[in-house]
Amino acid sequence: MIQRSQIQETYKTIAPHIRETPVVRLNAADFGLDPFPIVLKLEFLQHGGSFKARGAFTNLLSKRIPPAGVVAASGGNHGAAVALAAKKLGVRAKIFVPEVSSAAKVARIRDAGADLVIIGEHYGIAFEESEKYRAQSGALGVHAFDDDDTMRGQGTIGLELERQAPEITTVLAAVGGGGLIAGIASWFADSNVKVIGVEPEHAPTLTKALEAGEPVDAETGSVAKDSLAPKRIGARVFPIVQKHVERVLLVSDEEIVRSQEMLWSVARLAVEPGGATAFAAVLAKKYVPQPEERIAVVLSGANVTR
């Protein structure tokens, strides 16, 4: 399990390299819902366009980097974050992404100067190829979600949220491989704040794992497939979310797209499908807060071309 004290130490380490992303307070009535307050954590304003920079810098600053540098597999955002962190720290990076990775994410990786390999139909294939390269080259593998350093880095979002919005009682976050929600849930594990996961109907990694009692393969479809469809939840992630995430909700592709559109039209927030997934649960009334609740929603990424 990841401890709050570990997340606090991690934050001290990575703070010089990341942004403390802001929060914005809105009213649900602005989106055509019954009136209640919403805190949005604008994590898409993080370096690299997503929350992934936190885990990437944690890994590179906490582990010994071999001469071959680092290697990562990614739907796109993690690769962009690792490439950015490697560039800033003067480390070689090789990034493997699947063919579904968006043009915006591919451009981010290339702009950071990493060696980019586009291969396979989904993340699982890119990961297999990255593992072959890691074994052959001796490079340090930086896992997108199933690594303690990665989870500790993502957990710093919870640390910031608690300080920025101490009134919150519930946090909603999207689920792909689970590193984001595992980190946030670890931070709030010993508090009165509950953590809710949201994932696409066509990429139900956590839902399937909870049903089976262990990580199992799930669909890798959905409009958010370049960020929330890794095939299965992480093995190290699973016991954390199983214990500390209250429940997981499913949203349709149509609800995710509408969430994107509404965030833009109402608040001029341009986020990618994965970044809009958690808010989709609120907008579609899959999650309706009680009168006394104060909810926060993590908008996790914005590597999208509008």
Secondary structure, DSSP 8 states (H G I E B T S, - for coil): ---HHHHHHHHHHHGGGS----EEEEEGGGGTS-S-EEEEEEGGGSGGGBTHHHHHHHHHHHS---TT-EEEE-SSHHHHHHHHHHHHHT--EEEEE-TTS-HHHHHHHHHTT-EEEE-SSSHHHHHHHHHHHHHHH--EE--SSSSHHHHHHHHHHHHHHHHH-TT--EEEEE-SSSHHHHHHHHHTTTSS-EEEEEEETT--HHHHHHHHTS-------STTTTTS--SS--TTHHHHHHHH--EEEEE-HHHHHHHHHHHHHHH-----HHHHHHHHHHHTTSS---TT--EEEEE-B-----
